[in-house]
Amino acid sequence: MSFGTRLAKAVAERGPLCVGIDPHPGLLADWGLPADASGLERFALTCVEAFAGQVSLVKPQSAFFEAYGSKGVAVLERVVGSLRDADTLVLVDAKRGDIGSTMAAYAAAYLAEGAPLAGDAVTVSPFLGFGSLDPAIEAARANGRGVFVLARTSNPEGSTVQHAVLPDGRTVAQSIVDSAAAANAGAEPLGDVGLVIGATLAELDVDLSALNGPVLAPGFGAQGAGVADLRRLFGAELRGVLPSSSRDVLRHGPDVAALRAAALRVRDEVA
Ligand SMILES: O=c1ccn([C@@H]2O[C@H](COP(=O)(O)O)[C@@H](O)[C@H]2O)c(=O)[nH]1
């Protein structure tokens, strides 16, 4: 089954919320956990217990695992495997991007069947040219997985690059949207090439009408965006939009029940 099909099914069953696992050092301290690989593991596996089977998508942020070296990466592998075993879609937020030949190696790491870090999808960066992502898009399709391509990020600095205008008059962001739309053309119910569009934007300055793919909308909660922003930004194009929240949910830990309740409150709010 394609990633788009599996995602559409998960959203129909559990709503569109994506919850992030971002083990910030400050959150580990708030949870009374040591700032080492054992604390990271307790934090991450508590999140798995709280979120598995409850929301359509869980997004571990790779950077916080990589910070602990090989032990941290081993914890990330366990998180990915446990969520998949629990029938919960995993988006590994690693924002990989490189020349095509190296991109093929990233695709083998994050999108190949049986690879220890392969979730159901991975975030990728198109700023070496959208075409450099071809090996990842091909691997995603071949393995029933997906990619989420950065297009209009939630941070205020993103617009300097993303609003730059190409010789054909389109913004860089719109050209990324158009390339994703071309990759998704004809797919049903949704294509496998998603976009990342921040829920924090002042306005939706790209045309998503032809995308036919999912949109991850980070910035919900801790970065200030709420339900009204989703409506304002995405309006009639809300189909396929996955609001994503990390810290605003995670601050309710370490109690599993409280953590799960926080995720379910946001899940119901965005539904
Ligand atoms: O444009 C982007 C792309 C990715 N992110 C990531 O999402 C989460 C947001 O965490 P919060 O605690 O909910 O702010 C984090 O992993 C970012 O790296 C983003 O925020 N914006």
PDBQT file of the ligand as one rigid body, heavy atoms in Angstrom, charges set to zero:
ROOT
HETATM    1  O1  LIG A 301       9.355  24.422   9.340  1.00  0.00    +0.000 OA
HETATM    2  C1  LIG A 301       9.588  23.624  10.245  1.00  0.00    +0.000 A 
HETATM    3  C2  LIG A 301      10.055  22.340  10.009  1.00  0.00    +0.000 A 
HETATM    4  C3  LIG A 301      10.243  21.497  11.056  1.00  0.00    +0.000 A 
HETATM    5  N1  LIG A 301       9.981  21.869  12.328  1.00  0.00    +0.000 N 
HETATM    6  C4  LIG A 301      10.189  20.875  13.412  1.00  0.00    +0.000 C 
HETATM    7  O2  LIG A 301       8.928  20.623  14.058  1.00  0.00    +0.000 OA
HETATM    8  C5  LIG A 301       9.127  20.539  15.459  1.00  0.00    +0.000 C 
HETATM    9  C6  LIG A 301       8.402  21.683  16.150  1.00  0.00    +0.000 C 
HETATM   10  O3  LIG A 301       8.497  21.541  17.553  1.00  0.00    +0.000 OA
HETATM   11  P1  LIG A 301       7.592  22.419  18.556  1.00  0.00    +0.000 P 
HETATM   12  O4  LIG A 301       8.112  22.043  19.898  1.00  0.00    +0.000 OA
HETATM   13  O5  LIG A 301       6.158  22.022  18.348  1.00  0.00    +0.000 OA
HETATM   14  O6  LIG A 301       7.843  23.843  18.218  1.00  0.00    +0.000 OA
HETATM   15  C7  LIG A 301      10.632  20.545  15.696  1.00  0.00    +0.000 C 
HETATM   16  O7  LIG A 301      11.096  19.210  15.663  1.00  0.00    +0.000 OA
HETATM   17  C8  LIG A 301      11.161  21.297  14.495  1.00  0.00    +0.000 C 
HETATM   18  O8  LIG A 301      12.479  20.918  14.158  1.00  0.00    +0.000 OA
HETATM   19  C9  LIG A 301       9.523  23.132  12.569  1.00  0.00    +0.000 A 
HETATM   20  O9  LIG A 301       9.268  23.539  13.727  1.00  0.00    +0.000 OA
HETATM   21  N2  LIG A 301       9.328  23.982  11.510  1.00  0.00    +0.000 N 
ENDROOT
TORSDOF 0
